[in-house]
Amino acid sequence: MMDDELPETVKKCFDILEENVEILTNLEFDLESEQDDELTPNMELHQLYNMTEDVAVSAKIKHAEYNLARRQSNGSF
C-alpha cells in the first residue's frame, strides 16, 4: 500500500466507525426507552409534565454525547 493511500483508508475507517456509533447510540436509546415505557394509570398532570421534561432532557443529552463522539473522532487525525 502506498503512503498516500493511508489517509484515505483512515478516513474510510472513521466513516464506518461514525456510522456504527450512530447505530449503537440509537439502539441503546431505544432499549432504554422501552424500559421507561411503562404506563402508570391515574397519573397526575404534574407527574406527566415531569416525565415529559425528563424525556426531553435525556434526548438532548444523548444527542450531545453523539455529537461529542463524532467531533472527537473527526479531530483525532
C-alpha positions, 0 to 999 in steps of 0.5 A: 500500500502506498503512503498516500493511500493511508489517509484515505483508508483512515478516513474510510475507517472513521466513516464506518466507525461514525456510522456504527456509533450512530447505530449503537447510540440509537439502539441503546436509546431505544432499549432504554426507552422501552424500559421507561415505557411503562404506563402508570394509570391515574397519573397526575398532570404534574407527574406527566409534565415531569416525565415529559421534561425528563424525556426531553432532557435525556434526548438532548443529552444523548444527542450531545454525547453523539455529537461529542463522539463524532467531533472527537473522532473527526479531530483525532487525525 
